[in-house]
Amino acid sequence: MYSNHIAVKVDAALALTELLEHDAAVEFIRPGLGNILKVFLKIMDEIDFEDLVKALRRIVDVYEDDIAPYAISLCQKLSEAHIRLINSKGEYENQDSETSLTADGLMTAIRRVLNSISGKFVELYPQLEEILENSIIICLTEAGETSTDEGLTCIAELIYNQNHVSQRMWQHFGRIIETYLGDSGVLDDYIGAASVPLINFMVKAPQEFKMAPYFNG
């Protein structure tokens, strides 16, 4: 994984996650988890590759209880890669479907990181809101509609795990409502998924929810 050749580094990273099928290997690797994640994120700066994203998701799943110290850096790198990939769609016409697949995988990885710290470490959430803002915005547009369900789940997680709703999150509320009213089609297949963050807004900030300008005509 420390080779100068990107192909060797990618193959090594993928091989490492294959070892996670064995309990002994999981425990052997655990003390070095931080270094392994740093290497994964560095490789992702060099190449966007779906299998690498899947491998990272596997690490998050296996070490769910150990991910919190790395949640900020993971979400930051994953979000940056997601935005970069969405913005590059169309540059290479034959690669669009592959690019979308990788971008969707990145949002799934972000959601799994949020799931892994759900109910813990409330102090992380304001920073996570800021880091994930642009990726979530993209998920509510046509450019990112294949990841809309993951974006909505991220909104729900960010609201649910805090005691108040920030102005940044209310802006996402506005975008959800505007997407509904604008009849853009982005939410057509995700009405149920969109209802979850809306309910969280209502439960966490009932008075503000009542006064939201989108309900005042």
C-alpha positions in Angstrom: 0.0 0.0 0.0 3.0 2.3 0.3 4.3 1.5 -3.2 5.1 4.3 -5.7 2.9 2.6 -8.3 -0.8 3.3 -8.0 -1.9 -0.1 -9.5 0.2 -1.9 -6.8 -1.3 0.3 -4.0 -4.9 -0.3 -5.2 -4.3 -4.1 -5.5 -2.9 -4.1 -2.0 -5.8 -2.1 -0.6 -8.3 -4.5 -2.1 -6.3 -7.5 -0.9 -6.3 -6.2 2.6 -10.1 -6.0 2.8 -10.3 -9.6 1.6 -8.5 -10.5 4.9 -11.4 -9.0 6.9 -13.4 -12.2 6.3 -11.2 -13.7 9.0 -11.7 -12.8 12.7 -8.0 -13.2 13.5 -7.1 -10.8 10.7 -9.7 -8.3 11.9 -8.1 -8.2 15.3 -4.6 -8.1 13.9 -5.4 -5.1 11.8 -7.4 -3.1 14.4 -4.4 -1.4 16.1 -3.3 0.0 12.7 -6.8 1.1 11.5 -5.9 4.8 11.6 -2.9 4.3 9.3 -4.8 2.1 7.0 -7.6 4.7 6.6 -5.0 7.4 5.9 -3.5 5.3 3.1 -7.0 4.5 1.7 -7.9 8.2 1.6 -4.5 9.1 0.0 -5.1 6.5 -2.7 -8.6 8.0 -3.3 -6.9 11.4 -3.9 -5.0 9.7 -6.8 -7.7 7.6 -8.4 -11.5 7.3 -8.4 -12.3 3.6 -8.5 -15.5 1.9 -7.5 -13.9 -1.2 -6.1 -11.8 1.0 -3.8 -14.9 2.7 -2.5 -16.5 -0.7 -1.9 -13.4 -1.8 0.0 -13.6 1.3 2.2 -17.2 0.7 2.9 -16.3 -2.8 4.0 -13.7 -1.4 6.5 -16.3 1.0 7.9 -18.7 -1.9 8.4 -16.2 -4.2 10.1 -14.8 -1.5 12.4 -18.0 0.3 13.0 -17.3 0.8 16.7 -13.8 2.3 16.0 -14.6 4.7 13.2 -15.6 7.8 15.3 -12.0 9.3 15.5 -11.8 9.2 11.7 -15.4 10.2 10.9 -14.5 13.8 10.0 -11.6 13.0 7.7 -13.5 10.1 6.1 -16.5 12.2 5.4 -14.4 15.1 4.1 -12.5 13.0 1.6 -15.6 11.0 0.5 -17.6 14.2 0.0 -14.7 15.9 -2.0 -14.5 12.8 -4.2 -18.3 12.8 -4.7 -18.4 16.4 -5.7 -15.4 15.9 -8.0 -17.0 12.9 -9.8 -20.4 14.6 -10.2 -18.8 17.7 -11.7 -16.8 15.5 -14.1 -19.8 13.7 -15.5 -20.1 14.3 -19.2 -16.4 15.0 -19.8 -16.0 11.5 -21.1 -19.3 10.4 -22.6 -18.7 6.6 -22.4 -17.7 6.8 -18.7 -20.9 8.5 -17.4 -22.6 5.3 -16.1 -19.4 4.2 -14.4 -18.9 7.6 -12.9 -22.4 7.6 -11.5 -21.9 4.2 -9.9 -18.8 5.4 -8.1 -20.5 8.6 -7.0 -23.4 6.6 -5.6 -20.9 4.4 -3.7 -19.3 7.4 -2.2 -22.6 8.7 -0.8 -23.4 5.2 0.5 -20.0 5.2 2.3 -20.8 8.6 3.8 -24.1 7.4 5.1 -22.5 4.3 6.6 -19.9 6.5 8.5 -22.8 8.5 9.9 -24.7 5.4 10.8 -21.6 4.1 12.7 -21.5 7.1 15.0 -25.3 7.6 15.3 -26.3 8.5 18.9 -22.7 9.2 19.8 -20.2 12.1 19.6 -22.7 15.0 19.3 -19.8 17.4 19.1 -18.9 16.1 15.6 -22.2 17.0 13.9 -21.8 20.8 13.3 -18.6 20.1 11.5 -20.1 17.2 9.6 -23.0 19.4 8.5 -20.5 21.8 6.9 -18.4 19.1 5.3 -21.3 17.3 3.8 -23.4 20.4 2.8 -22.4 20.5 -0.9 -22.7 16.7 -1.5 -26.2 16.8 0.1 -27.2 19.7 -2.1 -26.1 17.8 -5.2 -28.2 14.8 -4.1 -31.3 17.0 -4.3 -30.6 17.9 -8.0 -30.9 16.1 -11.2 -27.1 15.7 -11.4 -27.1 13.7 -8.3 -30.5 12.1 -8.3 -29.2 8.5 -8.3 -27.9 9.3 -4.8 -31.0 11.2 -3.6 -32.1 8.5 -1.1 -28.6 8.5 0.5 -28.6 12.3 0.7 -32.0 12.3 2.4 -30.8 9.7 4.9 -27.7 11.8 5.7 -30.0 14.8 6.4 -32.1 12.7 8.7 -29.0 11.4 10.5 -27.6 14.9 11.0 -30.8 16.3 12.4 -31.8 13.3 14.5 -28.5 13.2 16.4 -28.6 16.9 17.6 -30.7 18.7 20.0 -31.4 21.7 17.8 -31.7 22.4 14.0 -29.0 24.7 12.6 -29.6 27.3 9.9 -27.5 25.2 7.5 -30.0 22.3 8.0 -33.0 24.5 7.6 -31.6 25.4 4.1 -31.8 21.7 3.3 -35.4 21.7 4.5 -36.1 24.5 2.1 -34.5 22.6 -0.8 -36.6 19.5 -0.1 -39.8 21.6 -0.2 -38.7 23.5 -3.3 -38.0 20.2 -5.0 -41.4 18.9 -4.1 -43.2 22.1 -5.3 -41.0 22.5 -8.3 -42.1 19.1 -9.6 -38.6 18.4 -11.0 -39.1 14.7 -10.7 -36.0 14.2 -8.4 -38.1 13.1 -5.4 -40.7 11.1 -7.4 -39.2 7.7 -6.3 -38.2 9.0 -2.8 -41.4 10.4 -1.2 -41.1 8.0 1.7 -37.3 8.7 2.2 -38.0 12.5 2.1 -40.6 12.2 4.8 -38.0 11.0 7.3 -35.9 14.2 7.5 -39.1 16.3 7.4 -40.5 14.4 10.4 -37.1 14.9 12.1 -37.3 18.7 11.5 -40.8 18.7 13.0 -39.8 16.7 16.1 -36.6 18.5 16.8 -37.9 22.1 16.2 -41.7 22.1 16.2 -42.1 25.8 16.6 -39.7 26.7 13.8 -41.3 24.0 11.6 -44.7 25.7 12.1 -43.3 29.0 11.1 -41.3 27.8 8.1 -42.1 30.3 5.2 -42.9 27.4 2.8 -46.1 26.8 4.7 -47.1 30.5 4.7 -47.8 30.7 1.0 
